């Protein structure tokens, strides 16, 4: 791996929060491998992709804005593609008597 690509990946991985994995080395390794594959798939190692770090007014863009732009280009739909959105929310509800119960909400839409 070229040194610039290695620096990019190390920078991403060093900022990755893996606390929720509670020190499980295998899960952390699997997560890092998945991130590395995603970075490659999205084209971050391609010299043709120029990451725009400033907006039209010269203001610094957030990492999320720059990342979203790269992702949108890579994942652009063709006329034969369709969207599928699946969302699931799990809630724990508590009333004034401190009684608790669970509620789930699921939304699926295709277009």
Secondary structure, DSSP 8 states (H G I E B T S, - for coil): --HHHHHHHHHHHHT---GGGTT-HHHHHHHHHHHHHHHHHTTTT-TT-----B-TTS-B--HHHHHHHHHHHHT---TT---EEEEEEEEEEE-TT--EEEEEEEEEEE-
